[in-house]
Amino acid sequence: MYNIGYLHSTSIYGAQDYKAAFNWFTKAADKENAAAMYQLGWIYELGNGIKKDYKEAVTWYFKATEKEMQMQCSGLGICITSESLLKKIIARLLNGTQWL
């Protein structure tokens, strides 16, 4: 599932189709695929094929983190652009509660 999503998200398979990629990444993420979780964060961050949503992007990056995916750290740094979101994340980290 992840591989099909990846092919749709790149021009390797033909024309890029971010909506199809999103659907395949979602299916893979539902099966606990950390790479797919990262890709969903990336899609939400950039708004490729869907409405841009930084909060949702951060949520998916953190889910990937929980699955020990390391490359999501760069995505988190880019997504944390609002001071209020950053404060919320820091507070939850300090309290040991769920990410978002």
N, C-alpha and C positions, 0 to 999 in steps of 0.2 A: 504494500500500500504506500509506504513512504517513497519507494523508488518511483512509482507511477506519479505521485505528487511532485517529486523533484523534476521528473522529465517535463511535466506540464509547466513548472515554474521557470524553466530555462528554455532556450531556443534549440536544445539538443533534439527534441522530439518533433520540432516544427515550430509553429507559431506559439508564443507564450500564451498560456491560458491560466491566469491566476485564480479564477473562480473554480476551475477544475482542480487545480493544485490545492486550494483551500479545502475542498471537499475530501480529497485523498489524504491530506495531512491530518484533517480532523478524524478520519477513520483510523489512521495509524496512531494518533495521540490517544484515542479511546482504548487502544490496545497497549497503552503505556510506552509508546515509542518516544524516547526523549528527543531524538533528532526532529521528529515531526512536531513536538511541542515547541522546540526552538523555531522551526519554520513558521508556525502559526504566529508566534511573537513577532517575527520579522514581517509577515504579511500585514498584521495589524499595525505595526509601527509605520510601515511605508504606505499603507492604504492601497495595496495592490489588489484590485478586484473587489475590494470591500471598503467600507468606510474606515478611515484612519481612526484608531482608538488606542492611545498610549496606555491607558489603564489596563485594557485587555492585553496589550502587548507585554506589559510588565508581568501580568498574571501568568501568561504562557512562558515567559522567560524563567520565572521562579519555579514553575512546574518542571521545566527542563532541569533546573538546578537541583531540585529534589531528586531527580533521576540521575544525578551525578554527571550532567552534561556540562562541560567546561566552556564551550564557545559562546554561551549565552551571555557571559559577562560583558562583552562588548555591546550587545544589544541593550542591556540594562543601563549602561552608562549613557547611551544615547537617549533612551526613553525617559529617564528621570530629568525632565526639563522644567517641571513646575515645582516651586518651592513647597507648596502644600502637599504634593504627592511625596516628595522626598521626606518631609517631616513625618508623614503618615507611615512610611516604610521604616524610618529610623525608630519611631515609637514602637512599632510592632516588633522590630528586631530586639530592642531593649527589653520589651515585655515578654519575649519568647512566645508570642501568639502567632496565629496564621499570618501569612504574608499580606494578603489583601482581602 
